[in-house]
Amino acid sequence: MTATQGTEHLHERPNWDCHACGRPWPCPTAQARLLYEYRAFPSLLRIYLSAQMYDALQDMVIDGGKPVNLHDRFLAWAWHEPPRR
């Protein structure tokens, strides 16, 4: 197992980039894992992501400026129901 395979795709504060891949968190891998982890309770996923978005907002606001697209980044993708098999 390589170091990348064993690294979880978690955010780093204060920039909120993924610790494993460096992409904006939640990166596609984190999104897939979160959707799987919360598959039985999608409303809890949305609550969790809302809290994370609020924390990110606190970290990202500098001199009164507002970060853009936090809703798209943290929540929009979580509202889509996974395909049923």
N, C-alpha and C positions, 0 to 999 in steps of 0.2 A: 504494500500500500504506500502511495506517495504522500507527501505532506499535504498536497492539494486535496486528495481524496479524503483525508482524515480531518480536514478543516471544515467547520460548520460555516454556513453562509449567514453570518450575523453582522449587524451594523457596528461601525466604529463611530464613536462620538468625538468631536462635535460635527464632523462632516457627513455622517450618515452614509458612507460608502460601505460596501460589503468587505468584510475582513478577508474573505477567501479570494474573491475575483476582482475587487476594486470597482465594480460597477455600482451605480446608485442603488441603495437598499430600499425596498426588497428587490434584489436582482431576480432574474427569471428562475434560477435554481431555488432561491428562498421562497418565491411565490409558489412554485410547484410543491415544495415541501410543506409550506403552510396550508395550502389547499388540501393536501393529503392528511395532514395532522388534524385539521379541524373539519374534516369531511362530514362528520356526524353533527357538528354544531357550527354551521356557517355564521350564525349571528355572533357567536363568541369570537370568531376570527375578525369580524368587522369591528367589534368592540376593542379587541387587542390592537388592531391596526390603527384605529382612531386614537388610542392612547399613545401609540408610537409616533403618529403624525403630530400630535400635540407636543410631545417631547422634542421632536425634530424641529418644529416651529420655534420652540424656545431656544434651541441651539443655533438655528440658522438666521435668526433675525439679528442683523447688525446695523446699528445706527438707524433704527426705525424702518429699514428696508424690508420688504416682504419677499420670501422665496416664492418662486412660481411653480405651479403644477404639483403642489403637494397632494392635492386630492387625487389627481391622476396617478401619481407615483405610489401613494399608500392605499387608496381605497377603490378606485374605479375598477381595477382588475378583479377584485374580490367579490363583486356583485354578480358576476357571471356564473351561472350554475354549471358544474361540470357535466359533460355528456353522460347520459345513462346508458348502461350496457345491458 
